[in-house]
Amino acid sequence: MTFIQNPILPGYHPDPSILRVGDDYYIATSTFEWFPGVQISHSRDLVHWKLLTYPLTRQSQLNMIGNIDSGGVWAPCLSYSDGLFYLIYTDVKSRKGAFKDTHNYLTVAENIEGPWSEPIYLNSSGFDPSLFHDNDGKKWLVNMIWDHRKGKNSFGGIVLQEYSMEEKRLVGPIKNIFKGTEIGLTEAPHLYKKNGHYYLMTAEGGTGYDHAITVARSKNIDGPYEVDPENPILTSQPHHELQKAGHGSLVETQTGEWYVAHLCGRPVKENKCILGRETAIQKCYWTTDGWLRIEGGNEPKVQVPAPHIEQTPFEPEHTIDHFDTAKLEKYWNSLRRPFTEDWITLKERPGYLRLKGQESMISTHHQSLLARRLESFHVEIETSIEFEPEHFQQMAGLITYYDTADYVYLRITHHEEKGKCLGIIQSKYGVYDELLNEEIILKENNTCYLKATIQQEWLQYYYSFDRKNWSTIGDKIDISHLSDDDAKYIRFTGTFIGLCVQDLSGQMKHADFDYFKYEEV
């Protein structure tokens, strides 16, 4: 028997929306403030997965300049009907305090790899929108509704409204069809129809260690909904390797088997998940009285029986990017803005990535940062950099980044007395620090090689002048603060490793990178 190994999408891949079209499976996941918007991964067997595409590649589809940390794209929903792929997504502009500004949009495409249309605005009443295509041709949007009023349940229930393809907008009455169960914090609705019942799958318990999937059903789409007597159908117990199980999405295989994709987390230390919330999958079945159950009980399994379909592996990803092609590899992301020649280019010096420095690491506007997800607890990262700073406000190097408050940065800069030098910056809970008592003096007009190793929660930086003889720089650094769980206010992304340049003087000093190596060890 072949098994699925969880998580199927390791590293920061939260809020999965799974879809099958013919023999192809797709999962859309949240990207928050990272650009391009919405990751879509592809499989033909539910075992082997690869990153396929991003639908939101233009600022006209997703303008996140100024978006807060863990704002941006929340909980996309991918569906297919009438020969079209439909993608629903939220762009969250504010999320702290009593209010949340959550704008919901729809984009469509004939091909999963695009081009995707300009967005159609839907509503702003809450987040986690999902589109359901009924077999009578009608289309319905559900989303959780946010209630800011004092003394009210902020998670105010699941609202339903019809979507008109002809008018390209929501039409008709808005009805609150489900107030949730006693678990509370009801969100992430998805509708399904089977044997005359509408099934409403929701996430409850909050997207942390009490997370869960619950189900209710009704003969009518607008309710009333009967709660599954054995809810939650999936949740994590304290001893499990896969924690935070919830936010589920259902798929039927071409052979009639059922699976639910869900998010999960794997803590490395004191319930801290440096990889962020990941995507796993569980096998399901339907009971004789029409309720959905997880095979083996309602706890997430690391190994799950694969469906009875042919296995289709993909070619493994290259471990080194030499920056010698016209386009960036798909795994690269930027913060809040598209890749444009004014700050990032592969053309000005062929064979090199050139980044032009702009704003600081705490900026929510114009950071010159290119990064990829950390997808394993044991990795080695390496790059070569050519950078000639002339001022202390000019910096460039290798960064381990969670958000504007938490990062660790091996960077080259310039000091008035010492000239060009190498040191480590850390921001922990928003508090800035420089970790070396004495920074390393570097030669002018000389290539420097930078390396990082990550083993669980420990980061060690290195440097070299010939790529053969490596020296450690600084002590091992505990990076467990680069997690969803180690902040005063809840956050939702994961750790990235990347290259960045800052020029706080406004002169846009550039740095050139010859390669980037990312290898799991």
C-alpha positions in Angstrom: 0.0 0.0 0.0 1.2 3.5 -0.9 0.9 6.2 1.9 0.6 9.9 1.9 3.2 11.5 4.2 2.0 14.5 6.1 2.4 17.4 5.9 2.0 17.2 2.1 2.9 20.9 1.8 5.6 21.5 4.4 6.4 25.0 5.6 4.1 28.0 5.4 1.0 26.7 3.4 -2.1 27.5 5.5 -5.8 27.4 4.9 -5.9 24.8 2.1 -8.7 24.8 -0.5 -8.5 21.6 -2.4 -10.0 20.9 -5.9 -10.1 18.1 -8.4 -10.7 18.7 -12.1 -10.5 15.5 -14.1 -7.3 13.7 -13.0 -5.7 16.8 -11.6 -5.7 18.0 -8.0 -5.0 21.6 -6.9 -4.6 23.2 -3.5 -4.8 27.0 -3.0 -3.2 28.3 0.1 -3.0 31.7 1.9 -0.1 34.0 1.2 -0.9 37.0 3.5 1.5 39.9 2.8 3.8 37.9 0.5 3.6 38.5 -3.3 2.5 37.0 -5.7 -0.8 36.2 -4.2 -2.2 32.7 -3.5 0.0 29.7 -4.0 -1.6 26.9 -6.1 0.1 23.5 -5.8 -0.6 20.6 -8.2 -0.8 16.8 -7.8 -2.1 13.8 -9.8 -2.1 11.3 -7.0 -2.5 13.3 -3.6 1.0 12.0 -2.7 3.4 14.0 -4.8 2.9 17.8 -5.0 4.6 20.7 -6.7 4.2 24.5 -6.7 2.3 25.3 -10.0 1.3 28.9 -10.2 0.2 32.1 -8.5 -3.1 33.7 -9.8 -2.6 37.2 -8.3 0.5 38.5 -10.1 -0.6 42.1 -10.9 -1.0 45.1 -8.5 -4.4 45.7 -10.1 -5.5 42.3 -8.7 -3.8 42.7 -5.3 -2.4 46.1 -4.0 -0.8 45.3 -0.6 1.4 48.4 -0.3 1.1 49.4 3.4 -0.7 46.2 4.4 0.0 45.2 8.0 1.9 42.1 9.0 -0.3 39.0 8.5 -2.7 41.1 6.5 -3.2 40.6 2.7 -4.5 37.4 1.3 -6.5 35.3 3.8 -8.0 31.9 3.0 -8.5 31.6 -0.7 -11.2 29.3 -2.1 -10.6 27.5 -5.5 -13.5 26.0 -7.4 -14.4 25.0 -11.0 -17.7 25.2 -12.9 -18.9 26.0 -16.5 -15.4 25.5 -17.9 -13.9 28.2 -15.6 -11.7 28.2 -12.5 -13.0 30.5 -9.8 -10.8 32.0 -7.1 -12.3 33.8 -4.1 -9.9 35.7 -1.8 -9.7 38.3 0.9 -7.4 41.3 1.1 -7.1 42.2 4.8 -6.2 45.8 5.4 -6.6 46.0 9.2 -7.1 43.3 11.8 -6.2 44.6 15.3 -8.7 45.8 17.8 -12.5 45.8 17.4 -12.6 46.2 13.6 -11.3 44.2 10.6 -11.3 45.6 7.1 -11.6 42.5 4.9 -12.3 43.1 1.2 -13.4 40.0 -0.7 -12.9 39.5 -4.4 -13.4 37.0 -7.3 -11.1 36.3 -10.2 -11.6 33.7 -12.9 -9.5 31.9 -15.6 -10.0 29.3 -18.3 -6.7 27.7 -17.5 -5.4 27.1 -13.9 -2.1 28.8 -14.9 -3.9 31.9 -16.1 -4.2 34.5 -17.2 -6.6 35.3 -14.3 -9.1 38.1 -14.7 -9.2 41.5 -13.1 -10.9 41.1 -9.7 -14.6 41.5 -9.1 -15.4 43.1 -5.7 -17.9 41.1 -3.7 -18.2 42.4 -0.1 -16.3 43.3 3.1 -18.5 41.9 5.8 -16.0 39.3 7.0 -13.3 36.9 5.9 -12.9 33.3 4.6 -15.3 33.6 1.6 -16.1 30.5 -0.3 -18.1 30.0 -3.6 -20.5 27.1 -4.0 -21.9 26.1 -7.4 -25.2 24.4 -7.0 -26.5 21.8 -9.5 -29.4 24.1 -10.5 -26.9 26.6 -11.9 -27.0 29.1 -9.0 -23.9 30.3 -7.3 -23.7 31.1 -3.6 -21.1 33.0 -1.5 -20.6 32.1 2.2 -18.3 33.9 4.5 -18.0 34.4 8.3 -19.3 37.8 9.4 -17.3 40.0 11.8 -19.3 41.7 14.6 -17.3 44.5 16.2 -20.0 45.5 18.8 -19.4 45.4 22.5 -20.9 42.4 24.1 -21.3 40.5 20.9 -19.6 37.4 19.5 -17.0 38.8 17.1 -17.4 35.6 15.1 -21.0 36.4 14.3 -21.8 33.3 12.1 -21.8 32.3 8.5 -23.7 34.4 6.0 -25.0 33.3 2.6 -25.8 35.4 -0.5 -26.3 34.6 -4.1 -23.8 35.6 -6.8 -25.0 36.7 -10.2 -22.7 35.8 -13.1 -24.6 38.1 -15.4 -24.4 41.1 -13.1 -21.0 40.2 -11.7 -22.0 41.0 -8.2 -23.8 39.6 -5.1 -27.6 39.9 -5.3 -30.6 39.2 -3.1 -30.9 38.9 0.6 -28.1 38.2 3.0 -28.9 35.4 5.5 -27.0 34.2 8.6 -27.4 30.5 8.1 -25.2 29.1 11.0 -24.1 30.6 14.3 -21.6 27.9 15.1 -21.3 25.3 17.8 -20.3 25.6 21.4 -16.6 25.3 20.3 -16.9 28.9 19.0 -14.8 31.1 16.7 -16.7 29.8 13.7 -14.9 30.6 10.4 -13.7 29.0 7.1 -17.0 27.9 5.7 -17.2 25.5 2.7 -20.5 24.2 1.2 -20.9 20.7 -0.4 -23.9 18.8 -1.6 -24.4 15.0 -1.3 -27.5 12.8 -1.4 -29.9 15.7 -1.1 -28.1 17.4 1.8 -26.1 20.6 1.9 -23.0 20.1 4.1 -21.4 23.1 5.8 -17.9 22.5 6.9 -16.4 25.1 9.2 -13.3 25.7 11.3 -13.8 26.4 15.0 -11.7 26.8 18.1 -9.4 29.4 16.6 -6.4 28.7 14.4 -4.1 27.6 17.2 -3.9 24.6 19.5 -7.7 24.3 20.0 -8.4 24.3 16.2 -11.0 21.9 14.8 -13.2 21.0 11.8 -16.9 20.9 12.4 -19.8 19.9 10.1 -23.5 20.7 9.9 -26.1 19.7 7.3 -29.5 20.9 5.9 -32.0 19.9 3.3 -32.1 23.6 2.3 -29.1 25.7 1.5 -30.2 28.5 3.8 -30.9 26.1 6.7 -31.7 25.3 9.4 -28.5 23.4 9.8 -28.3 20.3 12.0 -25.0 19.9 13.8 -23.0 16.7 13.5 -23.6 14.9 16.9 -19.9 13.8 16.9 -18.3 17.2 16.2 -15.4 18.0 15.9 -14.7 15.6 13.0 -11.0 16.5 13.2 -8.9 18.1 16.0 -5.4 17.7 17.5 -4.7 16.2 20.9 -1.6 17.4 22.9 0.6 14.4 22.1 0.2 14.5 18.4 3.0 15.4 16.0 0.5 17.4 13.9 -1.0 20.2 15.9 -3.5 22.9 15.1 -5.6 20.6 12.8 -8.5 22.5 11.3 -9.6 24.7 8.4 -10.7 21.8 6.2 -11.6 21.4 2.6 -13.1 18.3 1.0 -12.4 16.4 -2.2 -13.6 13.2 -3.9 -11.2 11.2 -6.0 -12.1 9.9 -9.5 -12.3 6.5 -7.9 -14.9 7.6 -5.3 -12.6 8.0 -2.3 -12.9 11.0 0.0 -10.1 13.2 1.6 -10.0 16.4 3.6 -7.1 18.8 3.3 -6.5 20.8 6.5 -3.9 23.1 8.0 -1.6 21.9 10.8 1.5 22.9 12.7 4.6 21.1 14.0 6.1 22.8 17.1 9.9 22.7 17.6 10.1 24.2 21.0 7.5 25.3 23.6 4.6 25.1 21.1 6.4 27.3 18.6 6.1 26.5 14.9 8.9 28.2 13.0 7.6 26.7 9.7 4.2 28.3 10.2 0.9 26.5 9.5 1.3 23.7 7.0 -1.1 21.6 4.9 -1.9 18.0 5.6 -4.6 15.6 4.3 -6.7 12.9 5.9 -8.8 10.0 4.4 -12.5 10.2 5.1 -15.6 8.1 4.7 -19.4 8.6 4.9 -21.5 6.8 7.5 -24.7 5.0 6.7 -26.6 7.9 8.3 -24.8 10.5 6.1 -22.1 12.0 8.3 -18.4 12.5 7.4 -15.8 10.7 9.4 -12.0 10.6 9.4 -10.6 7.1 9.0 -9.1 5.9 12.2 -10.7 8.6 14.4 -10.8 12.4 14.6 -7.1 12.9 15.2 -4.7 13.8 12.3 -2.4 11.1 11.0 1.1 11.5 9.7 0.7 8.6 7.4 -2.5 8.2 5.4 -3.5 5.6 2.8 -3.2 7.0 -0.7 -6.0 6.8 -3.2 -6.2 3.9 -5.6 -4.8 5.8 -8.6 -1.5 5.7 -10.5 1.4 7.4 -8.7 2.8 10.4 -10.6 6.0 11.8 -9.0 7.5 15.2 -10.1 11.1 16.0 -10.9 12.8 17.2 -7.7 13.4 20.9 -7.3 16.9 22.2 -8.1 18.8 23.1 -4.9 20.7 26.0 -6.5 19.4 29.0 -8.4 22.1 30.5 -10.5 20.0 33.4 -11.6 20.8 32.7 -15.2 17.3 32.6 -16.7 15.0 35.4 -17.8 12.5 34.7 -15.0 12.7 34.0 -11.3 12.0 30.5 -10.0 8.4 30.0 -8.8 9.3 29.6 -5.2 10.6 33.2 -4.8 8.4 35.8 -3.1 8.6 39.5 -2.3 6.9 41.5 0.4 3.7 43.3 -0.6 4.7 44.3 -4.2 5.4 42.7 -7.6 8.8 42.0 -9.1 9.5 45.2 -11.1 12.7 46.3 -12.8 13.0 49.4 -10.6 14.1 47.3 -7.7 14.9 43.8 -8.8 16.5 42.7 -12.1 18.1 39.7 -13.8 18.9 41.8 -16.9 21.3 44.5 -15.8 24.0 42.0 -15.0 23.2 38.7 -16.7 23.8 35.7 -14.5 23.3 37.7 -11.3 20.3 38.9 -9.3 20.6 42.6 -8.7 18.6 44.1 -5.8 18.4 47.9 -5.4 18.1 49.0 -1.8 15.1 50.9 -0.6 13.3 50.8 2.8 14.1 49.1 6.1 13.2 45.7 7.4 10.3 47.3 9.3 8.7 48.9 6.3 5.3 47.8 5.1 5.7 49.6 1.8 8.9 49.1 -0.4 11.3 46.5 0.9 13.9 45.1 -1.5 13.6 41.6 -0.3 13.5 38.3 -2.2 12.8 35.2 -0.1 11.5 31.6 -0.2 9.7 29.5 2.4 11.6 27.5 5.0 10.1 24.1 4.4 12.3 21.9 6.6 13.7 21.9 10.1 17.2 21.0 8.8 18.5 23.1 5.9 21.6 24.8 4.6 21.4 28.1 2.7 24.2 29.8 0.9 24.8 32.8 -1.4 27.5 35.0 -2.9 27.3 38.7 -2.7 29.0 41.7 -4.2 28.2 44.9 -2.4 30.2 48.1 -1.9 28.4 50.2 0.7 29.5 53.8 1.3 27.4 54.6 4.3 26.0 52.9 7.4 22.5 53.3 6.0 23.3 50.9 3.2 23.0 47.2 4.0 22.7 43.9 2.1 22.9 40.2 2.9 21.2 37.0 4.0 18.1 37.3 6.1 16.0 34.8 8.1 12.6 36.6 8.3 9.2 36.2 9.9 7.8 39.7 9.8 8.7 43.4 10.5 9.1 42.6 14.2 11.0 39.3 14.0 14.1 38.5 11.9 17.8 37.7 12.0 20.0 39.3 9.4 23.6 38.6 8.4 24.4 41.8 6.6 27.3 43.8 5.1 27.4 47.5 5.8 29.9 50.4 6.1 31.3 52.0 9.3 33.0 55.4 9.3 36.1 54.0 11.2 36.2 50.4 9.9 35.0 50.7 6.4 33.1 47.7 4.9 32.2 45.1 7.5 29.9 42.1 8.3 27.7 41.7 11.3 24.4 40.3 12.6 21.2 42.3 13.2 18.4 40.8 15.2 14.9 42.1 15.8 13.0 40.1 18.5 9.5 41.2 19.3 10.3 44.5 17.5 13.4 45.2 19.7 16.5 46.0 17.6 19.9 44.5 18.5 23.4 44.0 17.0 24.7 40.6 18.1 28.5 40.9 17.6 30.8 42.8 19.9 33.2 43.3 17.0 32.0 43.1 13.4 34.2 41.4 10.7 36.2 43.8 8.6 35.9 43.0 4.8 38.1 43.9 1.9 36.7 46.5 -0.6 35.7 45.2 -4.0 35.7 41.6 -2.9 33.1 38.9 -3.2 31.8 37.6 0.1 30.1 34.2 0.6 27.4 33.9 3.2 25.8 30.7 4.6 23.2 29.8 7.2 22.4 26.4 8.7 19.1 25.7 10.6 18.7 22.8 12.9 15.3 22.8 14.5 15.2 26.2 16.4 18.9 26.9 16.1 20.4 29.2 13.4 24.2 29.5 12.7 25.6 32.0 10.3 29.0 31.6 8.4 31.1 33.6 6.0 33.9 32.8 3.5 36.1 34.6 0.9 36.7 31.6 -1.3 33.7 29.3 -0.7 36.0 26.6 0.6 37.1 27.8 4.0 34.1 28.8 6.1 34.2 30.6 9.5 31.3 30.9 11.9 30.1 34.3 12.8 28.4 34.8 16.1 26.9 32.2 18.3 24.0 29.9 17.5 20.8 31.9 17.6 17.5 30.7 18.9 15.0 31.5 16.2 11.9 30.1 17.9 10.6 33.7 18.0 10.2 33.4 14.2 6.8 31.7 14.7 3.1 32.3 14.8 3.0 31.5 18.4 5.6 33.8 19.9 3.9 37.2 19.6 1.7 39.3 21.7 -0.9 39.4 19.0 -1.8 36.4 16.8 -0.1 36.2 13.4 -0.2 33.7 10.6 2.7 33.3 8.3 6.0 31.4 8.7 9.8 31.7 8.4 11.4 32.8 5.1 15.1 32.7 4.1 16.1 35.4 1.6 18.3 38.1 0.1 17.7 41.8 0.7 19.2 45.2 0.4 18.4 48.5 2.2 19.5 52.0 1.3 18.0 54.3 3.9 19.7 57.3 2.3 17.5 57.0 -0.7 20.3 56.4 -3.2 19.1 52.9 -4.1 22.6 51.3 -3.7 22.5 47.8 -5.3 23.9 44.5 -4.4 24.6 41.6 -6.8 24.0 37.9 -5.9 25.6 35.2 -8.1 23.6 32.2 -6.8 21.3 31.0 -4.0 21.5 27.5 -2.6 18.8 25.9 -0.5 19.3 22.3 0.5 17.5 20.2 3.0 20.0 18.1 5.1 
